[in-house]
Amino acid sequence: MSATERTRWAERRANPVSRAIGLVTWLVVAILIIGMLLVWGDANRGNDLVNLVLNSGEWLATPFNDVFTPSSHDAAIYQNWTLAAVVYWALGNLLAYLTRR
């Protein structure tokens, strides 16, 4: 990367749109990670907050269902939700970068 390219990238300032995209990206990734931690900790699905996080995580990870199909349901959640979190993080950061001025 040349000095000119680094300067151009540094000149791209964050704006409200790119910041909002970054915030939503981190919110989505956080829901998936917290959901995985709740599954790992065997949290009570009867709890409204736990149920909300896990249902949101299931919905967010829907495009990535059955990418990995291990015999354990928990292992499938860990692998597929991790893939979902990485893809959402990468796409969100790319979109945030592209919307900078």
N, C-alpha and C positions, 0 to 999 in steps of 0.2 A: 504494500500500500504506500503510495507516494505521499509526500507532504501535502500536495495539493488536494488529494483525495481525503486525507485526514482533516484538512481544514474545511472542505465542503461538508463533511459529515458533522463536524463540530458546529458549523454554522446553522445546521438544521435545528431550530429551537422547538421545544415542545409547545404545543398549543392546547386549548381546552379539549379539542377532539382527540388528539393523540393521548392526552392524559386520561380521558374517559375510557378510551380503548384499553389502555394499560391497566386501569383500575378494574374494569370488567374482566380482563384476562386474569389478573391475580385473584379476583373473587371466584372465578370458575375453578382455577387450579386449587385454591384453598378448599373449596367445597369437596373436590375429589380427594384431596389428601386427608381432610378431616373425616370423610366418609370411610376411607381405607383404615384409618386409625380406629374408628368406631367398630368396624368389622373385626379388626385385629383384637380389640379389647373386648369383643363379644358384648357390645352395648345392648341395652334393653330397647327393642323396637317398639315397645309399648309407650315409651316416652315420646311426647310430641316433637321435641326438638331433634332427637335422634332420628325419628321417622322422617322428619322434614329433610334433614341433611342426606339421609340415605336415598330417599325418593328423588331428591334433586340430583344426586350423584348418578343414580341409575338412568335418569333422563338424559343427563349430559353425556354419559358414556354409551348411550344407545347405538351410535354409529360404529362403535368399536366392540360391540358384543360379538362373542364367538371368534374374535381374531385369534385368541389363544384359548384352547379348550382342555385344560388340565382336568384330572379326575375330581379334584377338590373344588367346591364352589368358591371358597374363600380365595384360593390361589387364582382362580379365574378372575375374580374381582380385582385382586392386587395387580395382575398382569394387564388386564384390559383397561382398568382405570388409570394405571400408570402411563400406558400408551396414550390414552385420551388426554391426560394432563400435559404430557410432553407436546403433543400435537397442538392443543389449544394454546399452550405457552408460546410455541414457535410462531404460530399463525397470528396470535395477538400481538406479539412483539414486532412481527413484520408489518402488520397493518398500522400499528402505532408509528413505526419508523416512516412508512410511506405517507402518512398523513401529516408529518411534520413539514414545516415550511422550509 
